[in-house]
């Protein structure tokens, strides 16, 4: 419970930095600023990933909450990728990164499920 505030702050910072990288207000960013923001996004993502990797399950309810969060994150991520593939498909220029990311998400999900069924 004590790390929830840190996780929320780090996740919020990561979201803000990635939105700023999209340049939603159409303000001009020099190359140095973009590189700095990319580096900052990478560092914050690394911190966020350490929170996820250090998660510990304390009771059954906590395990269910974490499983539900992971399932919802997977479904939303894959739905957004599919939407991106569909939108770009109509313009006949599908970005390979969308397809690669979706395929990797599916492979990791299935592989992890098979591994956990065998070993846990």
C-alpha positions in Angstrom: 0.0 0.0 0.0 2.9 2.4 0.7 4.2 2.1 -2.9 0.9 3.0 -4.5 1.6 6.7 -4.3 5.0 6.3 -5.9 3.5 4.1 -8.6 0.8 6.6 -9.3 3.3 9.5 -9.5 5.6 7.5 -11.8 2.8 6.3 -14.0 1.4 9.9 -14.3 4.8 11.3 -15.2 5.2 8.6 -17.8 1.8 9.4 -19.3 2.5 13.1 -19.3 5.9 12.7 -21.0 4.6 10.4 -23.7 1.7 12.8 -24.4 4.1 15.7 -24.7 6.2 13.6 -27.1 3.1 13.5 -29.4 3.2 17.4 -29.4 -0.5 17.8 -28.9 -0.4 21.6 -28.7 1.7 21.8 -31.9 4.4 23.9 -30.3 7.8 23.6 -31.9 10.3 21.4 -30.1 14.0 21.6 -30.9 15.8 18.3 -31.5 17.6 18.5 -28.2 14.3 18.9 -26.3 12.9 15.8 -28.1 16.0 13.8 -27.3 15.9 14.9 -23.7 12.2 14.0 -23.4 12.8 10.6 -25.0 15.6 9.9 -22.5 13.3 11.0 -19.7 10.5 8.8 -20.9 12.9 5.8 -21.1 14.1 6.4 -17.5 10.6 6.8 -16.1 9.4 3.7 -18.0 12.3 1.8 -16.4 11.3 3.0 -12.9 7.6 2.0 -13.7 8.8 -1.4 -14.9 10.7 -2.0 -11.6 7.4 -1.3 -9.7 5.7 -3.9 -11.8 8.5 -6.5 -11.4 8.6 -6.0 -7.7 4.9 -6.6 -7.1 4.2 -9.1 -4.4 1.0 -10.9 -3.7 0.0 -10.7 -0.1 -3.4 -12.5 -0.1 -5.9 -14.0 -2.5 -7.8 -10.7 -3.0 -4.5 -8.9 -3.9 -3.8 -11.6 -6.4 -7.2 -11.2 -8.0 -6.8 -7.5 -8.2 -3.4 -7.8 -9.9 -4.7 -10.4 -12.3 -7.6 -8.2 -13.2 -5.4 -5.2 -13.8 -3.1 -7.3 -16.0 -6.0 -8.7 -18.0 -7.6 -5.2 -18.5 -4.2 -3.7 -19.5 -3.7 -6.5 -22.1 -7.2 -6.1 -23.5 -7.0 -2.3 -23.7 -3.5 -2.4 -25.2 -4.4 -5.0 -27.8 -7.7 -3.2 -28.6 -5.8 0.1 -29.2 -3.3 -1.7 -31.5 -6.1 -3.4 -33.4 -7.9 0.0 -33.8 -4.6 1.5 -35.1 -4.2 -1.4 -37.5 -7.8 -0.9 -38.7 -7.6 2.8 -39.1 -4.3 2.6 -41.0 -5.6 -0.3 -43.0 -8.3 1.9 -44.5 -5.5 4.3 -45.7 -3.5 1.3 -47.1 -0.4 2.1 -45.0 -0.2 -0.1 -41.9 2.7 0.7 -39.7 4.6 -2.6 -39.1 5.3 -1.6 -35.4 1.6 -1.9 -34.6 1.4 -5.4 -36.0 4.7 -6.4 -34.4 3.6 -5.1 -31.0 0.2 -6.9 -31.2 1.8 -10.2 -32.2 4.4 -9.9 -29.4 1.7 -9.2 -26.8 -0.3 -12.2 -27.9 2.8 -14.5 -28.0 3.9 -13.4 -24.5 0.4 -13.8 -23.1 0.0 -17.3 -24.5 3.6 -18.4 -23.5 3.2 -17.0 -20.0 -0.1 -18.8 -19.6 1.4 -22.1 -20.8 4.4 -21.7 -18.5 2.4 -20.8 -15.5 0.0 -23.7 -16.0 3.0 -26.1 -16.1 5.1 -24.6 -13.3 2.7 -23.0 -10.8 
